């Protein structure tokens, strides 16, 4: 069954964030809405409200692509996780490649590799090209399509094939990708935005985003130190 554009965006965002911010996954509704509405690493940029995201989640759940994680042990918020990998029998790498195509439109293999390389599991042996070919060769319905390079272009391009007309044959333009913001803790950013002075300008928002990115880097460094057995006494 073809997916709608909101369903594709929600599903692809869940796949991406599961690998990018595992500490915050499964995602809350507010975090997922922010993931869908990111201004970086998205084409097109959208402005979904909670109702749009909720409707997409309900529809995806009905076809076995999303699971609702209800609160437990004192929790108050329902969270959401994707099950596309299980439903479509995809590896983690194939799921990530599919999400990159769904989030950014037609891209070359090099473009996709640059977006997913840091998210792939360390034991992944297949190349991005192999994963793209696997998605295209899926039967009975391919999950991606391949476009032969046009005059003046050097490489073929691939696009997701999850909905009606979702794989346009236009290259992605204007991609001002800021890797430092890809793994921002979305719950933290949401809380900051909710607490912000309504009269604050864009500079305040930028400072909040950079602060969240710095907090995420600090947390990653602390985890690495714990894994290496480094303590303050050493």
MODELLER restraints for C-alpha pairs under 7 A, 6 or more apart:
rsr = mdl.restraints
at = mdl.atoms
rsr.add(forms.Gaussian(group=physical.xy_distance, feature=features.Distance(at['CA:2:A'], at['CA:162:A']), mean=5.77, stdev=0.5))
rsr.add(forms.Gaussian(group=physical.xy_distance, feature=features.Distance(at['CA:2:A'], at['CA:163:A']), mean=4.24, stdev=0.5))
rsr.add(forms.Gaussian(group=physical.xy_distance, feature=features.Distance(at['CA:2:A'], at['CA:164:A']), mean=6.20, stdev=0.5))
rsr.add(forms.Gaussian(group=physical.xy_distance, feature=features.Distance(at['CA:3:A'], at['CA:162:A']), mean=5.86, stdev=0.5))
rsr.add(forms.Gaussian(group=physical.xy_distance, feature=features.Distance(at['CA:3:A'], at['CA:163:A']), mean=4.61, stdev=0.5))
rsr.add(forms.Gaussian(group=physical.xy_distance, feature=features.Distance(at['CA:4:A'], at['CA:163:A']), mean=6.01, stdev=0.5))
rsr.add(forms.Gaussian(group=physical.xy_distance, feature=features.Distance(at['CA:6:A'], at['CA:56:A']), mean=6.03, stdev=0.5))
rsr.add(forms.Gaussian(group=physical.xy_distance, feature=features.Distance(at['CA:7:A'], at['CA:56:A']), mean=4.82, stdev=0.5))
rsr.add(forms.Gaussian(group=physical.xy_distance, feature=features.Distance(at['CA:7:A'], at['CA:60:A']), mean=6.71, stdev=0.5))
rsr.add(forms.Gaussian(group=physical.xy_distance, feature=features.Distance(at['CA:8:A'], at['CA:102:A']), mean=6.78, stdev=0.5))
rsr.add(forms.Gaussian(group=physical.xy_distance, feature=features.Distance(at['CA:9:A'], at['CA:36:A']), mean=6.10, stdev=0.5))
rsr.add(forms.Gaussian(group=physical.xy_distance, feature=features.Distance(at['CA:9:A'], at['CA:103:A']), mean=6.50, stdev=0.5))
rsr.add(forms.Gaussian(group=physical.xy_distance, feature=features.Distance(at['CA:10:A'], at['CA:36:A']), mean=6.20, stdev=0.5))
rsr.add(forms.Gaussian(group=physical.xy_distance, feature=features.Distance(at['CA:10:A'], at['CA:53:A']), mean=6.89, stdev=0.5))
rsr.add(forms.Gaussian(group=physical.xy_distance, feature=features.Distance(at['CA:10:A'], at['CA:56:A']), mean=6.95, stdev=0.5))
rsr.add(forms.Gaussian(group=physical.xy_distance, feature=features.Distance(at['CA:11:A'], at['CA:82:A']), mean=6.50, stdev=0.5))
rsr.add(forms.Gaussian(group=physical.xy_distance, feature=features.Distance(at['CA:12:A'], at['CA:99:A']), mean=4.45, stdev=0.5))
rsr.add(forms.Gaussian(group=physical.xy_distance, feature=features.Distance(at['CA:12:A'], at['CA:102:A']), mean=6.27, stdev=0.5))
rsr.add(forms.Gaussian(group=physical.xy_distance, feature=features.Distance(at['CA:12:A'], at['CA:103:A']), mean=6.45, stdev=0.5))
rsr.add(forms.Gaussian(group=physical.xy_distance, feature=features.Distance(at['CA:13:A'], at['CA:35:A']), mean=6.00, stdev=0.5))
rsr.add(forms.Gaussian(group=physical.xy_distance, feature=features.Distance(at['CA:13:A'], at['CA:36:A']), mean=6.04, stdev=0.5))
rsr.add(forms.Gaussian(group=physical.xy_distance, feature=features.Distance(at['CA:14:A'], at['CA:81:A']), mean=6.43, stdev=0.5))
rsr.add(forms.Gaussian(group=physical.xy_distance, feature=features.Distance(at['CA:14:A'], at['CA:82:A']), mean=5.88, stdev=0.5))
rsr.add(forms.Gaussian(group=physical.xy_distance, feature=features.Distance(at['CA:15:A'], at['CA:82:A']), mean=6.37, stdev=0.5))
rsr.add(forms.Gaussian(group=physical.xy_distance, feature=features.Distance(at['CA:15:A'], at['CA:95:A']), mean=6.84, stdev=0.5))
rsr.add(forms.Gaussian(group=physical.xy_distance, feature=features.Distance(at['CA:15:A'], at['CA:96:A']), mean=6.48, stdev=0.5))
rsr.add(forms.Gaussian(group=physical.xy_distance, feature=features.Distance(at['CA:15:A'], at['CA:99:A']), mean=6.36, stdev=0.5))
rsr.add(forms.Gaussian(group=physical.xy_distance, feature=features.Distance(at['CA:16:A'], at['CA:96:A']), mean=6.31, stdev=0.5))
rsr.add(forms.Gaussian(group=physical.xy_distance, feature=features.Distance(at['CA:16:A'], at['CA:99:A']), mean=6.38, stdev=0.5))
rsr.add(forms.Gaussian(group=physical.xy_distance, feature=features.Distance(at['CA:18:A'], at['CA:25:A']), mean=5.77, stdev=0.5))
rsr.add(forms.Gaussian(group=physical.xy_distance, feature=features.Distance(at['CA:19:A'], at['CA:119:A']), mean=5.83, stdev=0.5))
rsr.add(forms.Gaussian(group=physical.xy_distance, feature=features.Distance(at['CA:20:A'], at['CA:119:A']), mean=6.34, stdev=0.5))
rsr.add(forms.Gaussian(group=physical.xy_distance, feature=features.Distance(at['CA:20:A'], at['CA:183:A']), mean=5.56, stdev=0.5))
rsr.add(forms.Gaussian(group=physical.xy_distance, feature=features.Distance(at['CA:21:A'], at['CA:183:A']), mean=5.74, stdev=0.5))
rsr.add(forms.Gaussian(group=physical.xy_distance, feature=features.Distance(at['CA:21:A'], at['CA:185:A']), mean=6.97, stdev=0.5))
rsr.add(forms.Gaussian(group=physical.xy_distance, feature=features.Distance(at['CA:24:A'], at['CA:185:A']), mean=6.76, stdev=0.5))
rsr.add(forms.Gaussian(group=physical.xy_distance, feature=features.Distance(at['CA:26:A'], at['CA:79:A']), mean=5.50, stdev=0.5))
rsr.add(forms.Gaussian(group=physical.xy_distance, feature=features.Distance(at['CA:26:A'], at['CA:80:A']), mean=5.20, stdev=0.5))
rsr.add(forms.Gaussian(group=physical.xy_distance, feature=features.Distance(at['CA:26:A'], at['CA:81:A']), mean=5.04, stdev=0.5))
rsr.add(forms.Gaussian(group=physical.xy_distance, feature=features.Distance(at['CA:27:A'], at['CA:79:A']), mean=5.12, stdev=0.5))
rsr.add(forms.Gaussian(group=physical.xy_distance, feature=features.Distance(at['CA:27:A'], at['CA:80:A']), mean=5.31, stdev=0.5))
rsr.add(forms.Gaussian(group=physical.xy_distance, feature=features.Distance(at['CA:27:A'], at['CA:81:A']), mean=6.79, stdev=0.5))
rsr.add(forms.Gaussian(group=physical.xy_distance, feature=features.Distance(at['CA:28:A'], at['CA:77:A']), mean=6.86, stdev=0.5))
rsr.add(forms.Gaussian(group=physical.xy_distance, feature=features.Distance(at['CA:28:A'], at['CA:78:A']), mean=6.37, stdev=0.5))
rsr.add(forms.Gaussian(group=physical.xy_distance, feature=features.Distance(at['CA:28:A'], at['CA:79:A']), mean=4.49, stdev=0.5))
rsr.add(forms.Gaussian(group=physical.xy_distance, feature=features.Distance(at['CA:28:A'], at['CA:80:A']), mean=6.38, stdev=0.5))
rsr.add(forms.Gaussian(group=physical.xy_distance, feature=features.Distance(at['CA:29:A'], at['CA:79:A']), mean=6.73, stdev=0.5))
rsr.add(forms.Gaussian(group=physical.xy_distance, feature=features.Distance(at['CA:30:A'], at['CA:190:A']), mean=6.87, stdev=0.5))
rsr.add(forms.Gaussian(group=physical.xy_distance, feature=features.Distance(at['CA:31:A'], at['CA:186:A']), mean=4.93, stdev=0.5))
rsr.add(forms.Gaussian(group=physical.xy_distance, feature=features.Distance(at['CA:31:A'], at['CA:187:A']), mean=5.31, stdev=0.5))
rsr.add(forms.Gaussian(group=physical.xy_distance, feature=features.Distance(at['CA:31:A'], at['CA:190:A']), mean=6.89, stdev=0.5))
rsr.add(forms.Gaussian(group=physical.xy_distance, feature=features.Distance(at['CA:33:A'], at['CA:48:A']), mean=6.74, stdev=0.5))
rsr.add(forms.Gaussian(group=physical.xy_distance, feature=features.Distance(at['CA:33:A'], at['CA:50:A']), mean=6.68, stdev=0.5))
rsr.add(forms.Gaussian(group=physical.xy_distance, feature=features.Distance(at['CA:33:A'], at['CA:53:A']), mean=6.52, stdev=0.5))
rsr.add(forms.Gaussian(group=physical.xy_distance, feature=features.Distance(at['CA:34:A'], at['CA:186:A']), mean=6.78, stdev=0.5))
rsr.add(forms.Gaussian(group=physical.xy_distance, feature=features.Distance(at['CA:37:A'], at['CA:45:A']), mean=6.33, stdev=0.5))
rsr.add(forms.Gaussian(group=physical.xy_distance, feature=features.Distance(at['CA:37:A'], at['CA:46:A']), mean=5.23, stdev=0.5))
rsr.add(forms.Gaussian(group=physical.xy_distance, feature=features.Distance(at['CA:37:A'], at['CA:47:A']), mean=5.36, stdev=0.5))
rsr.add(forms.Gaussian(group=physical.xy_distance, feature=features.Distance(at['CA:37:A'], at['CA:48:A']), mean=6.51, stdev=0.5))
rsr.add(forms.Gaussian(group=physical.xy_distance, feature=features.Distance(at['CA:38:A'], at['CA:45:A']), mean=6.86, stdev=0.5))
rsr.add(forms.Gaussian(group=physical.xy_distance, feature=features.Distance(at['CA:39:A'], at['CA:45:A']), mean=5.76, stdev=0.5))
rsr.add(forms.Gaussian(group=physical.xy_distance, feature=features.Distance(at['CA:40:A'], at['CA:176:A']), mean=6.57, stdev=0.5))
rsr.add(forms.Gaussian(group=physical.xy_distance, feature=features.Distance(at['CA:40:A'], at['CA:177:A']), mean=5.39, stdev=0.5))
rsr.add(forms.Gaussian(group=physical.xy_distance, feature=features.Distance(at['CA:40:A'], at['CA:178:A']), mean=6.54, stdev=0.5))
rsr.add(forms.Gaussian(group=physical.xy_distance, feature=features.Distance(at['CA:41:A'], at['CA:104:A']), mean=6.59, stdev=0.5))
rsr.add(forms.Gaussian(group=physical.xy_distance, feature=features.Distance(at['CA:41:A'], at['CA:175:A']), mean=6.90, stdev=0.5))
rsr.add(forms.Gaussian(group=physical.xy_distance, feature=features.Distance(at['CA:41:A'], at['CA:177:A']), mean=5.68, stdev=0.5))
rsr.add(forms.Gaussian(group=physical.xy_distance, feature=features.Distance(at['CA:42:A'], at['CA:103:A']), mean=5.30, stdev=0.5))
rsr.add(forms.Gaussian(group=physical.xy_distance, feature=features.Distance(at['CA:42:A'], at['CA:104:A']), mean=5.21, stdev=0.5))
rsr.add(forms.Gaussian(group=physical.xy_distance, feature=features.Distance(at['CA:43:A'], at['CA:103:A']), mean=6.09, stdev=0.5))
rsr.add(forms.Gaussian(group=physical.xy_distance, feature=features.Distance(at['CA:43:A'], at['CA:104:A']), mean=4.69, stdev=0.5))
rsr.add(forms.Gaussian(group=physical.xy_distance, feature=features.Distance(at['CA:43:A'], at['CA:105:A']), mean=6.42, stdev=0.5))
rsr.add(forms.Gaussian(group=physical.xy_distance, feature=features.Distance(at['CA:57:A'], at['CA:66:A']), mean=6.76, stdev=0.5))
rsr.add(forms.Gaussian(group=physical.xy_distance, feature=features.Distance(at['CA:60:A'], at['CA:66:A']), mean=5.47, stdev=0.5))
rsr.add(forms.Gaussian(group=physical.xy_distance, feature=features.Distance(at['CA:61:A'], at['CA:67:A']), mean=5.93, stdev=0.5))
rsr.add(forms.Gaussian(group=physical.xy_distance, feature=features.Distance(at['CA:64:A'], at['CA:83:A']), mean=6.91, stdev=0.5))
rsr.add(forms.Gaussian(group=physical.xy_distance, feature=features.Distance(at['CA:64:A'], at['CA:87:A']), mean=6.67, stdev=0.5))
rsr.add(forms.Gaussian(group=physical.xy_distance, feature=features.Distance(at['CA:65:A'], at['CA:82:A']), mean=5.87, stdev=0.5))
rsr.add(forms.Gaussian(group=physical.xy_distance, feature=features.Distance(at['CA:65:A'], at['CA:83:A']), mean=4.78, stdev=0.5))
rsr.add(forms.Gaussian(group=physical.xy_distance, feature=features.Distance(at['CA:65:A'], at['CA:84:A']), mean=4.85, stdev=0.5))
rsr.add(forms.Gaussian(group=physical.xy_distance, feature=features.Distance(at['CA:65:A'], at['CA:87:A']), mean=6.47, stdev=0.5))
rsr.add(forms.Gaussian(group=physical.xy_distance, feature=features.Distance(at['CA:66:A'], at['CA:80:A']), mean=6.95, stdev=0.5))
rsr.add(forms.Gaussian(group=physical.xy_distance, feature=features.Distance(at['CA:66:A'], at['CA:81:A']), mean=5.74, stdev=0.5))
rsr.add(forms.Gaussian(group=physical.xy_distance, feature=features.Distance(at['CA:66:A'], at['CA:82:A']), mean=4.40, stdev=0.5))
rsr.add(forms.Gaussian(group=physical.xy_distance, feature=features.Distance(at['CA:66:A'], at['CA:83:A']), mean=5.25, stdev=0.5))
rsr.add(forms.Gaussian(group=physical.xy_distance, feature=features.Distance(at['CA:67:A'], at['CA:80:A']), mean=5.94, stdev=0.5))
rsr.add(forms.Gaussian(group=physical.xy_distance, feature=features.Distance(at['CA:67:A'], at['CA:81:A']), mean=5.41, stdev=0.5))
rsr.add(forms.Gaussian(group=physical.xy_distance, feature=features.Distance(at['CA:67:A'], at['CA:82:A']), mean=6.20, stdev=0.5))
rsr.add(forms.Gaussian(group=physical.xy_distance, feature=features.Distance(at['CA:67:A'], at['CA:83:A']), mean=6.69, stdev=0.5))
rsr.add(forms.Gaussian(group=physical.xy_distance, feature=features.Distance(at['CA:68:A'], at['CA:78:A']), mean=6.87, stdev=0.5))
rsr.add(forms.Gaussian(group=physical.xy_distance, feature=features.Distance(at['CA:68:A'], at['CA:79:A']), mean=6.05, stdev=0.5))
rsr.add(forms.Gaussian(group=physical.xy_distance, feature=features.Distance(at['CA:68:A'], at['CA:80:A']), mean=4.86, stdev=0.5))
rsr.add(forms.Gaussian(group=physical.xy_distance, feature=features.Distance(at['CA:68:A'], at['CA:81:A']), mean=6.64, stdev=0.5))
rsr.add(forms.Gaussian(group=physical.xy_distance, feature=features.Distance(at['CA:69:A'], at['CA:78:A']), mean=5.73, stdev=0.5))
rsr.add(forms.Gaussian(group=physical.xy_distance, feature=features.Distance(at['CA:69:A'], at['CA:79:A']), mean=4.98, stdev=0.5))
rsr.add(forms.Gaussian(group=physical.xy_distance, feature=features.Distance(at['CA:69:A'], at['CA:80:A']), mean=5.71, stdev=0.5))
rsr.add(forms.Gaussian(group=physical.xy_distance, feature=features.Distance(at['CA:70:A'], at['CA:78:A']), mean=4.67, stdev=0.5))
rsr.add(forms.Gaussian(group=physical.xy_distance, feature=features.Distance(at['CA:70:A'], at['CA:79:A']), mean=6.45, stdev=0.5))
rsr.add(forms.Gaussian(group=physical.xy_distance, feature=features.Distance(at['CA:71:A'], at['CA:77:A']), mean=5.64, stdev=0.5))
rsr.add(forms.Gaussian(group=physical.xy_distance, feature=features.Distance(at['CA:71:A'], at['CA:78:A']), mean=5.47, stdev=0.5))
rsr.add(forms.Gaussian(group=physical.xy_distance, feature=features.Distance(at['CA:85:A'], at['CA:91:A']), mean=6.44, stdev=0.5))
rsr.add(forms.Gaussian(group=physical.xy_distance, feature=features.Distance(at['CA:85:A'], at['CA:95:A']), mean=6.19, stdev=0.5))
rsr.add(forms.Gaussian(group=physical.xy_distance, feature=features.Distance(at['CA:93:A'], at['CA:120:A']), mean=5.81, stdev=0.5))
rsr.add(forms.Gaussian(group=physical.xy_distance, feature=features.Distance(at['CA:94:A'], at['CA:131:A']), mean=5.40, stdev=0.5))
rsr.add(forms.Gaussian(group=physical.xy_distance, feature=features.Distance(at['CA:96:A'], at['CA:116:A']), mean=6.53, stdev=0.5))
rsr.add(forms.Gaussian(group=physical.xy_distance, feature=features.Distance(at['CA:97:A'], at['CA:112:A']), mean=6.66, stdev=0.5))
rsr.add(forms.Gaussian(group=physical.xy_distance, feature=features.Distance(at['CA:97:A'], at['CA:116:A']), mean=6.73, stdev=0.5))
rsr.add(forms.Gaussian(group=physical.xy_distance, feature=features.Distance(at['CA:98:A'], at['CA:160:A']), mean=6.31, stdev=0.5))
rsr.add(forms.Gaussian(group=physical.xy_distance, feature=features.Distance(at['CA:100:A'], at['CA:112:A']), mean=6.48, stdev=0.5))
rsr.add(forms.Gaussian(group=physical.xy_distance, feature=features.Distance(at['CA:100:A'], at['CA:115:A']), mean=7.00, stdev=0.5))
rsr.add(forms.Gaussian(group=physical.xy_distance, feature=features.Distance(at['CA:101:A'], at['CA:107:A']), mean=6.96, stdev=0.5))
rsr.add(forms.Gaussian(group=physical.xy_distance, feature=features.Distance(at['CA:101:A'], at['CA:159:A']), mean=5.32, stdev=0.5))
rsr.add(forms.Gaussian(group=physical.xy_distance, feature=features.Distance(at['CA:101:A'], at['CA:160:A']), mean=5.19, stdev=0.5))
rsr.add(forms.Gaussian(group=physical.xy_distance, feature=features.Distance(at['CA:102:A'], at['CA:160:A']), mean=5.23, stdev=0.5))
rsr.add(forms.Gaussian(group=physical.xy_distance, feature=features.Distance(at['CA:104:A'], at['CA:172:A']), mean=6.95, stdev=0.5))
rsr.add(forms.Gaussian(group=physical.xy_distance, feature=features.Distance(at['CA:105:A'], at['CA:159:A']), mean=5.68, stdev=0.5))
rsr.add(forms.Gaussian(group=physical.xy_distance, feature=features.Distance(at['CA:105:A'], at['CA:167:A']), mean=6.61, stdev=0.5))
rsr.add(forms.Gaussian(group=physical.xy_distance, feature=features.Distance(at['CA:105:A'], at['CA:172:A']), mean=6.47, stdev=0.5))
rsr.add(forms.Gaussian(group=physical.xy_distance, feature=features.Distance(at['CA:106:A'], at['CA:157:A']), mean=5.92, stdev=0.5))
rsr.add(forms.Gaussian(group=physical.xy_distance, feature=features.Distance(at['CA:106:A'], at['CA:158:A']), mean=5.24, stdev=0.5))
rsr.add(forms.Gaussian(group=physical.xy_distance, feature=features.Distance(at['CA:106:A'], at['CA:159:A']), mean=4.33, stdev=0.5))
rsr.add(forms.Gaussian(group=physical.xy_distance, feature=features.Distance(at['CA:106:A'], at['CA:167:A']), mean=6.78, stdev=0.5))
rsr.add(forms.Gaussian(group=physical.xy_distance, feature=features.Distance(at['CA:106:A'], at['CA:168:A']), mean=6.76, stdev=0.5))
rsr.add(forms.Gaussian(group=physical.xy_distance, feature=features.Distance(at['CA:106:A'], at['CA:169:A']), mean=6.40, stdev=0.5))
rsr.add(forms.Gaussian(group=physical.xy_distance, feature=features.Distance(at['CA:106:A'], at['CA:170:A']), mean=6.53, stdev=0.5))
rsr.add(forms.Gaussian(group=physical.xy_distance, feature=features.Distance(at['CA:106:A'], at['CA:171:A']), mean=5.73, stdev=0.5))
rsr.add(forms.Gaussian(group=physical.xy_distance, feature=features.Distance(at['CA:106:A'], at['CA:172:A']), mean=6.61, stdev=0.5))
rsr.add(forms.Gaussian(group=physical.xy_distance, feature=features.Distance(at['CA:107:A'], at['CA:157:A']), mean=4.93, stdev=0.5))
rsr.add(forms.Gaussian(group=physical.xy_distance, feature=features.Distance(at['CA:107:A'], at['CA:158:A']), mean=5.45, stdev=0.5))
rsr.add(forms.Gaussian(group=physical.xy_distance, feature=features.Distance(at['CA:107:A'], at['CA:159:A']), mean=6.56, stdev=0.5))
rsr.add(forms.Gaussian(group=physical.xy_distance, feature=features.Distance(at['CA:107:A'], at['CA:171:A']), mean=6.58, stdev=0.5))
rsr.add(forms.Gaussian(group=physical.xy_distance, feature=features.Distance(at['CA:108:A'], at['CA:155:A']), mean=6.34, stdev=0.5))
rsr.add(forms.Gaussian(group=physical.xy_distance, feature=features.Distance(at['CA:108:A'], at['CA:156:A']), mean=5.98, stdev=0.5))
rsr.add(forms.Gaussian(group=physical.xy_distance, feature=features.Distance(at['CA:108:A'], at['CA:157:A']), mean=4.27, stdev=0.5))
rsr.add(forms.Gaussian(group=physical.xy_distance, feature=features.Distance(at['CA:108:A'], at['CA:158:A']), mean=6.18, stdev=0.5))
rsr.add(forms.Gaussian(group=physical.xy_distance, feature=features.Distance(at['CA:109:A'], at['CA:128:A']), mean=6.76, stdev=0.5))
rsr.add(forms.Gaussian(group=physical.xy_distance, feature=features.Distance(at['CA:109:A'], at['CA:129:A']), mean=6.25, stdev=0.5))
rsr.add(forms.Gaussian(group=physical.xy_distance, feature=features.Distance(at['CA:109:A'], at['CA:157:A']), mean=6.79, stdev=0.5))
rsr.add(forms.Gaussian(group=physical.xy_distance, feature=features.Distance(at['CA:113:A'], at['CA:128:A']), mean=6.07, stdev=0.5))
rsr.add(forms.Gaussian(group=physical.xy_distance, feature=features.Distance(at['CA:135:A'], at['CA:142:A']), mean=6.07, stdev=0.5))
rsr.add(forms.Gaussian(group=physical.xy_distance, feature=features.Distance(at['CA:135:A'], at['CA:143:A']), mean=5.11, stdev=0.5))
rsr.add(forms.Gaussian(group=physical.xy_distance, feature=features.Distance(at['CA:135:A'], at['CA:144:A']), mean=5.36, stdev=0.5))
rsr.add(forms.Gaussian(group=physical.xy_distance, feature=features.Distance(at['CA:136:A'], at['CA:142:A']), mean=5.04, stdev=0.5))
rsr.add(forms.Gaussian(group=physical.xy_distance, feature=features.Distance(at['CA:136:A'], at['CA:143:A']), mean=5.92, stdev=0.5))
rsr.add(forms.Gaussian(group=physical.xy_distance, feature=features.Distance(at['CA:136:A'], at['CA:144:A']), mean=4.71, stdev=0.5))
rsr.add(forms.Gaussian(group=physical.xy_distance, feature=features.Distance(at['CA:136:A'], at['CA:145:A']), mean=5.45, stdev=0.5))
rsr.add(forms.Gaussian(group=physical.xy_distance, feature=features.Distance(at['CA:142:A'], at['CA:161:A']), mean=6.79, stdev=0.5))
rsr.add(forms.Gaussian(group=physical.xy_distance, feature=features.Distance(at['CA:143:A'], at['CA:160:A']), mean=6.01, stdev=0.5))
rsr.add(forms.Gaussian(group=physical.xy_distance, feature=features.Distance(at['CA:143:A'], at['CA:161:A']), mean=4.87, stdev=0.5))
rsr.add(forms.Gaussian(group=physical.xy_distance, feature=features.Distance(at['CA:143:A'], at['CA:162:A']), mean=6.02, stdev=0.5))
rsr.add(forms.Gaussian(group=physical.xy_distance, feature=features.Distance(at['CA:144:A'], at['CA:158:A']), mean=6.73, stdev=0.5))
rsr.add(forms.Gaussian(group=physical.xy_distance, feature=features.Distance(at['CA:144:A'], at['CA:159:A']), mean=5.50, stdev=0.5))
rsr.add(forms.Gaussian(group=physical.xy_distance, feature=features.Distance(at['CA:144:A'], at['CA:160:A']), mean=4.26, stdev=0.5))
rsr.add(forms.Gaussian(group=physical.xy_distance, feature=features.Distance(at['CA:144:A'], at['CA:161:A']), mean=4.54, stdev=0.5))
rsr.add(forms.Gaussian(group=physical.xy_distance, feature=features.Distance(at['CA:145:A'], at['CA:158:A']), mean=5.60, stdev=0.5))
rsr.add(forms.Gaussian(group=physical.xy_distance, feature=features.Distance(at['CA:145:A'], at['CA:159:A']), mean=5.47, stdev=0.5))
rsr.add(forms.Gaussian(group=physical.xy_distance, feature=features.Distance(at['CA:145:A'], at['CA:160:A']), mean=6.40, stdev=0.5))
rsr.add(forms.Gaussian(group=physical.xy_distance, feature=features.Distance(at['CA:145:A'], at['CA:161:A']), mean=6.24, stdev=0.5))
rsr.add(forms.Gaussian(group=physical.xy_distance, feature=features.Distance(at['CA:146:A'], at['CA:157:A']), mean=5.84, stdev=0.5))
rsr.add(forms.Gaussian(group=physical.xy_distance, feature=features.Distance(at['CA:146:A'], at['CA:158:A']), mean=4.46, stdev=0.5))
rsr.add(forms.Gaussian(group=physical.xy_distance, feature=features.Distance(at['CA:146:A'], at['CA:159:A']), mean=6.63, stdev=0.5))
rsr.add(forms.Gaussian(group=physical.xy_distance, feature=features.Distance(at['CA:147:A'], at['CA:156:A']), mean=5.71, stdev=0.5))
rsr.add(forms.Gaussian(group=physical.xy_distance, feature=features.Distance(at['CA:147:A'], at['CA:157:A']), mean=5.11, stdev=0.5))
rsr.add(forms.Gaussian(group=physical.xy_distance, feature=features.Distance(at['CA:147:A'], at['CA:158:A']), mean=5.95, stdev=0.5))
rsr.add(forms.Gaussian(group=physical.xy_distance, feature=features.Distance(at['CA:148:A'], at['CA:156:A']), mean=4.77, stdev=0.5))
rsr.add(forms.Gaussian(group=physical.xy_distance, feature=features.Distance(at['CA:148:A'], at['CA:157:A']), mean=6.65, stdev=0.5))
rsr.add(forms.Gaussian(group=physical.xy_distance, feature=features.Distance(at['CA:149:A'], at['CA:155:A']), mean=5.40, stdev=0.5))
rsr.add(forms.Gaussian(group=physical.xy_distance, feature=features.Distance(at['CA:149:A'], at['CA:156:A']), mean=4.38, stdev=0.5))
rsr.add(forms.Gaussian(group=physical.xy_distance, feature=features.Distance(at['CA:149:A'], at['CA:157:A']), mean=6.78, stdev=0.5))
rsr.add(forms.Gaussian(group=physical.xy_distance, feature=features.Distance(at['CA:159:A'], at['CA:167:A']), mean=5.25, stdev=0.5))
rsr.add(forms.Gaussian(group=physical.xy_distance, feature=features.Distance(at['CA:160:A'], at['CA:166:A']), mean=7.00, stdev=0.5))
rsr.add(forms.Gaussian(group=physical.xy_distance, feature=features.Distance(at['CA:160:A'], at['CA:167:A']), mean=5.70, stdev=0.5))
rsr.add(forms.Gaussian(group=physical.xy_distance, feature=features.Distance(at['CA:161:A'], at['CA:167:A']), mean=5.82, stdev=0.5))
rsr.add(forms.Gaussian(group=physical.xy_distance, feature=features.Distance(at['CA:180:A'], at['CA:213:A']), mean=6.26, stdev=0.5))
rsr.add(forms.Gaussian(group=physical.xy_distance, feature=features.Distance(at['CA:181:A'], at['CA:213:A']), mean=5.93, stdev=0.5))
rsr.add(forms.Gaussian(group=physical.xy_distance, feature=features.Distance(at['CA:184:A'], at['CA:212:A']), mean=5.84, stdev=0.5))
rsr.add(forms.Gaussian(group=physical.xy_distance, feature=features.Distance(at['CA:184:A'], at['CA:213:A']), mean=5.08, stdev=0.5))
rsr.add(forms.Gaussian(group=physical.xy_distance, feature=features.Distance(at['CA:184:A'], at['CA:216:A']), mean=6.32, stdev=0.5))
rsr.add(forms.Gaussian(group=physical.xy_distance, feature=features.Distance(at['CA:185:A'], at['CA:212:A']), mean=6.53, stdev=0.5))
rsr.add(forms.Gaussian(group=physical.xy_distance, feature=features.Distance(at['CA:185:A'], at['CA:216:A']), mean=6.68, stdev=0.5))
rsr.add(forms.Gaussian(group=physical.xy_distance, feature=features.Distance(at['CA:188:A'], at['CA:212:A']), mean=6.96, stdev=0.5))
rsr.add(forms.Gaussian(group=physical.xy_distance, feature=features.Distance(at['CA:189:A'], at['CA:209:A']), mean=6.77, stdev=0.5))
rsr.add(forms.Gaussian(group=physical.xy_distance, feature=features.Distance(at['CA:189:A'], at['CA:212:A']), mean=6.55, stdev=0.5))
rsr.add(forms.Gaussian(group=physical.xy_distance, feature=features.Distance(at['CA:192:A'], at['CA:208:A']), mean=6.95, stdev=0.5))
